Amino acid sequence: MRIATFLIVAFLAFAAHARAGTVQSLTGPTVVATSTGLELAQQQPPPKGEIDININRGGGRAWWASPVWIAIGVIALVVLILLIVLATRT
């Protein structure tokens, strides 16, 4: 238990030093080029925003021609036939 705790603390300490940049590689210093989001935003042109909201496109179907309503009607018809068959059997 003490060894595991020691290893966890040692790992966290090493990670903290590595994040702070105090650990150097064996081959020498490494240069890392970073850029901030502001620099990237300044380099790219702004996107052209075009929003087309056209709700009256035409070509729509009537409610009774919708596949959902057709399926509901078929299920209702099957249930109705089932009820008639069950009622006549008794």
Phi and psi in degrees as GROMACS dihedral restraints (atoms count N, CA, C in turn):
[ dihedral_restraints ]
;  ai    aj    ak    al  type     phi  dphi    fc
    3     4     5     6     1   -69.5    20    10
    4     5     6     7     1   -34.0    20    10
    6     7     8     9     1   -68.1    20    10
    7     8     9    10     1   -41.8    20    10
    9    10    11    12     1   -63.6    20    10
   10    11    12    13     1   -42.3    20    10
   12    13    14    15     1   -63.0    20    10
   13    14    15    16     1   -42.4    20    10
   15    16    17    18     1   -62.6    20    10
   16    17    18    19     1   -42.5    20    10
   18    19    20    21     1   -64.9    20    10
   19    20    21    22     1   -39.2    20    10
   21    22    23    24     1   -65.5    20    10
   22    23    24    25     1   -43.8    20    10
   24    25    26    27     1   -65.2    20    10
   25    26    27    28     1   -41.1    20    10
   27    28    29    30     1   -64.1    20    10
   28    29    30    31     1   -41.6    20    10
   30    31    32    33     1   -63.6    20    10
   31    32    33    34     1   -44.4    20    10
   33    34    35    36     1   -64.7    20    10
   34    35    36    37     1   -37.6    20    10
   36    37    38    39     1   -66.3    20    10
   37    38    39    40     1   -42.4    20    10
   39    40    41    42     1   -63.3    20    10
   40    41    42    43     1   -41.5    20    10
   42    43    44    45     1   -65.2    20    10
   43    44    45    46     1   -37.9    20    10
   45    46    47    48     1   -65.6    20    10
   46    47    48    49     1   -41.0    20    10
   48    49    50    51     1   -69.1    20    10
   49    50    51    52     1   -36.3    20    10
   51    52    53    54     1   -67.2    20    10
   52    53    54    55     1   -37.5    20    10
   54    55    56    57     1   -68.9    20    10
   55    56    57    58     1   -34.2    20    10
   57    58    59    60     1   -75.1    20    10
   58    59    60    61     1   -14.6    20    10
   60    61    62    63     1    89.6    20    10
   61    62    63    64     1    16.7    20    10
   63    64    65    66     1   -87.5    20    10
   64    65    66    67     1   -14.8    20    10
   66    67    68    69     1   -89.9    20    10
   67    68    69    70     1   126.2    20    10
   69    70    71    72     1  -106.6    20    10
   70    71    72    73     1   150.0    20    10
   72    73    74    75     1   -76.2    20    10
   73    74    75    76     1   165.0    20    10
   75    76    77    78     1   -74.5    20    10
   76    77    78    79     1   -22.1    20    10
   78    79    80    81     1   -88.8    20    10
   79    80    81    82     1    -7.0    20    10
   81    82    83    84     1   124.2    20    10
   82    83    84    85     1  -179.3    20    10
   84    85    86    87     1   -68.8    20    10
   85    86    87    88     1   147.4    20    10
   87    88    89    90     1  -115.8    20    10
   88    89    90    91     1   132.6    20    10
   90    91    92    93     1   -99.0    20    10
   91    92    93    94     1   127.0    20    10
   93    94    95    96     1  -119.1    20    10
   94    95    96    97     1   123.4    20    10
   96    97    98    99     1   -91.4    20    10
   97    98    99   100     1   124.8    20    10
   99   100   101   102     1  -124.9    20    10
  100   101   102   103     1   154.9    20    10
  102   103   104   105     1  -133.7    20    10
  103   104   105   106     1   144.8    20    10
  105   106   107   108     1   -85.4    20    10
  106   107   108   109     1   167.2    20    10
  108   109   110   111     1   -63.9    20    10
  109   110   111   112     1   -31.1    20    10
  111   112   113   114     1   -65.9    20    10
  112   113   114   115     1   -40.9    20    10
  114   115   116   117     1   -65.8    20    10
  115   116   117   118     1   -40.8    20    10
  117   118   119   120     1   -65.7    20    10
  118   119   120   121     1   -37.1    20    10
  120   121   122   123     1   -67.6    20    10
  121   122   123   124     1   -32.8    20    10
  123   124   125   126     1   -75.6    20    10
  124   125   126   127     1   -25.5    20    10
  126   127   128   129     1   -80.0    20    10
  127   128   129   130     1   -30.0    20    10
  129   130   131   132     1   -94.2    20    10
  130   131   132   133     1   139.3    20    10
  132   133   134   135     1   -71.3    20    10
  133   134   135   136     1   150.7    20    10
  135   136   137   138     1   -67.1    20    10
  136   137   138   139     1   143.0    20    10
  138   139   140   141     1   -72.0    20    10
  139   140   141   142     1   148.0    20    10
  141   142   143   144     1   -84.6    20    10
  142   143   144   145     1   119.4    20    10
  144   145   146   147     1  -100.3    20    10
  145   146   147   148     1   111.9    20    10
  147   148   149   150     1  -122.5    20    10
  148   149   150   151     1   121.1    20    10
  150   151   152   153     1  -116.5    20    10
  151   152   153   154     1   122.5    20    10
  153   154   155   156     1  -109.5    20    10
  154   155   156   157     1   108.2    20    10
  156   157   158   159     1  -108.6    20    10
  157   158   159   160     1   101.5    20    10
  159   160   161   162     1  -128.7    20    10
  160   161   162   163     1    97.0    20    10
  162   163   164   165     1   -87.8    20    10
  163   164   165   166     1   -11.8    20    10
  165   166   167   168     1  -106.4    20    10
  166   167   168   169     1    62.0    20    10
  168   169   170   171     1   -78.8    20    10
  169   170   171   172     1   -24.6    20    10
  171   172   173   174     1    82.7    20    10
  172   173   174   175     1   174.2    20    10
  174   175   176   177     1    79.6    20    10
  175   176   177   178     1     7.9    20    10
  177   178   179   180     1   -77.0    20    10
  178   179   180   181     1   161.1    20    10
  180   181   182   183     1   -97.2    20    10
  181   182   183   184     1   161.3    20    10
  183   184   185   186     1   -72.7    20    10
  184   185   186   187     1   160.5    20    10
  186   187   188   189     1   -62.6    20    10
  187   188   189   190     1   -31.4    20    10
  189   190   191   192     1   -77.9    20    10
  190   191   192   193     1   -11.9    20    10
  192   193   194   195     1   -97.7    20    10
  193   194   195   196     1     3.1    20    10
  195   196   197   198     1   -74.3    20    10
  196   197   198   199     1   138.3    20    10
  198   199   200   201     1   -60.6    20    10
  199   200   201   202     1   -30.1    20    10
  201   202   203   204     1   -66.4    20    10
  202   203   204   205     1   -46.5    20    10
  204   205   206   207     1   -69.5    20    10
  205   206   207   208     1   -32.2    20    10
  207   208   209   210     1   -64.0    20    10
  208   209   210   211     1   -43.8    20    10
  210   211   212   213     1   -64.2    20    10
  211   212   213   214     1   -40.8    20    10
  213   214   215   216     1   -62.9    20    10
  214   215   216   217     1   -41.3    20    10
  216   217   218   219     1   -64.7    20    10
  217   218   219   220     1   -40.7    20    10
  219   220   221   222     1   -65.1    20    10
  220   221   222   223     1   -43.9    20    10
  222   223   224   225     1   -63.1    20    10
  223   224   225   226     1   -43.0    20    10
  225   226   227   228     1   -62.8    20    10
  226   227   228   229     1   -38.7    20    10
  228   229   230   231     1   -65.7    20    10
  229   230   231   232     1   -41.7    20    10
  231   232   233   234     1   -63.9    20    10
  232   233   234   235     1   -42.3    20    10
  234   235   236   237     1   -64.6    20    10
  235   236   237   238     1   -41.1    20    10
  237   238   239   240     1   -63.0    20    10
  238   239   240   241     1   -44.0    20    10
  240   241   242   243     1   -64.0    20    10
  241   242   243   244     1   -40.1    20    10
  243   244   245   246     1   -62.7    20    10
  244   245   246   247     1   -41.2    20    10
  246   247   248   249     1   -65.7    20    10
  247   248   249   250     1   -39.4    20    10
  249   250   251   252     1   -65.7    20    10
  250   251   252   253     1   -43.4    20    10
  252   253   254   255     1   -63.8    20    10
  253   254   255   256     1   -43.7    20    10
  255   256   257   258     1   -67.2    20    10
  256   257   258   259     1   -34.8    20    10
  258   259   260   261     1   -71.0    20    10
  259   260   261   262     1   -32.9    20    10
  261   262   263   264     1   -80.8    20    10
  262   263   264   265     1   -16.7    20    10
  264   265   266   267     1   -76.9    20    10
  265   266   267   268     1   -24.9    20    10
